[in-house]
Amino acid sequence: MKTSVHLGFTGKCDEAFSFYEKVFGTKRQMTMKYSEAPAGTPVPPDAKDLVMHTAMPVGSITLMGADAPPGRGKPMSGFQICIEDTDEATVRRLFAALSEGGSTFMPLEKTFWSPLFGMCTDKYGVGWMLSMPGQPPA
């Protein structure tokens, strides 16, 4: 079984995935705009330049996304993507990049369950939890 995460945007999918390519040092496997849909597919004129589907590898998952056609999108809520890495510098770099222009819910710090853990929302409204595995030092 493979698990993927699909993010829904309201016009910012291409911009967000360009940002994620830089943050995670990866490339999209594919991107299709609504204008590339097969002939006869009903596409609202104001949706032609929006992303119908995009996908890229991030760690062990595929991060996917799309723009909702105008008037159909909803704000993202109720979830966070969790990123765990054993390298402290990587966790700190990812947290700084993802929280820039967004908001920090919990700054990176030692917790009773992790040597380093933090929560943020990026500038596109996506929630992230970043952590290092293991028990914090005594």
Sequence and secondary structure as in RCSB ss.txt:
>XXXX:A:sequence
MKTSVHLGFTGKCDEAFSFYEKVFGTKRQMTMKYSEAPAGTPVPPDAKDLVMHTAMPVGSITLMGADAPPGRGKP
MSGFQICIEDTDEATVRRLFAALSEGGSTFMPLEKTFWSPLFGMCTDKYGVGWMLSMPGQPPA
>XXXX:A:secstr
   EEEEEESS HHHHHHHHHHHHT   SEEEEGGGS TT    GGGTTSEEEEEEEETTEEEEEEE  TT    
  S  EEEE S HHHHHHHHHHHHTTSEEEEEEE  SS SSEEEEE TTS EEEEE  S    
